[in-house]
């Protein structure tokens, strides 16, 4: 049997002027067969088949299927197939689903409803930038052996496809502003428009329906002289350049990780350097069009905007504040006061009377809590019974070692373990957490942790008594006598 590929090779060699016998040998056929194909000019063209090779199993029910599709064009072939199989007058096998799917696809192409047409857009240099967030969980990066789940803020210029990206953890207003400012200050110029999708960080729901840009986001773009733009809700393809950029950037990152041979990084800084190299490699072939964009962009303002949001909240009797749908503990001396909270993309700063009183990592999501035991321990030491049912009790185990210590105490002391553990926490707050943790680790390893006193004796040993020492006063008169007896 002569394959189509053999005939193509034969005709290619003949076209290069090779003798028939040489071309036949190179294509793996006899000279007689090769001569036949040379006379035909290649493979004979077969007329398209106009008949079926097997009986159509859906011929009897097809009028009903058509009516269903006309009434509900969104029906899937699988749904129709399952409905047909429930009838007693017809019988279909699993393998016939594919036949129905092909026939419905042909019907939709010839008689179905019109489909939405996408219109290719002509991008103009320097006119617009697009940005969005993308989840990087799939790349499975680890830092110090621990999984590093994160997002990327991704900025793209549609004309040149120049891009910039920065690590973030939430699709918050602060992450949006930080990423946008990082991108435009890296360029040194600003586009005329900035397009996003309908991020809650940039838009809000209107009472009469629809969404509109919020005042905070509008103020940021006004500072840069950039016009705000967004795609129609539910039409993500209108932000298509950055959406396609997400896929390509993730694929480039994945390939770079495979080439690197490992996905673990010693620090976040090392991972950020790695990402910058990946993006720089993707931008390398875009400089010509990128230069066109820069020439048509506007200048930067004199200074960047602060990348945090400031809110004033009251401190509850639980020594906590609620910010961004999450709870954070603050020093108990602030109970009843109103504090200024500066909400950054990755940290929360608490200020009172013009001074920063504490700082903590910003929580992700909603309904979570970050409690520092140092803020509540001086009240808890007076009310240790509250520990057992404290809503945020799990937050009072600063490390795994502290948790193991509590479990060991509970096994040996029962209910009295709560009091012992609270005293250990108080010891950590009044000395050093590292010192207490080292003492706990040693006692746990030796099986000698019987109570909080064992920890105290290691962290704060008893000061030995110093014996009193009586030193008589020196009689200086003897020196006077020596001076009197010395020769002048």
Buried (B, 14 or more C-beta within 10 A) or exposed (E): EBEEEBBEBBBEBBEEEBEBEEBBBBBBBEEEBBBEBBEEEEBEEEEEEEEEEEEEBBEEBBEBBEEBBEEEEEBEBEEBBEEBBEEEEEEBEEEBBEBBBEBBEEBEEEEBEEEEEEEEEEBEBBBBBBBBBBEBEEBEBEBEEEEBEBBBBBBBBBBBBBBBBBBBBBBBBBBBBBBBBBBBEEBEBBBBBBBBBBBEBBBBEEEEEEBBBBEBBEEBBEEBEBBBBBBEEEEBEBBBBBBEBBEEBBEBBBEBBEEEEEBBBEEBEEBBEBBEEBBEEBBEEBEEBBEBBBEBBBEBEEEBBEBBBEEEBEBEEBBBBEBBEBBBBBBBEBBEEEBBBBBBBBEBBBBBEEEEBBEBEBBBEEEEBBBBBBBBBBEBBEEBEBBEEBEBBEBBBBBEBBBBBBBBBBEEBEEEBBBBBBBBBBBBBBBEBEBBBBBBBBBBEEEEBEBBEBBBEBBBEEEEEEEEEEEEEEEEEEEEEEEEEEEE
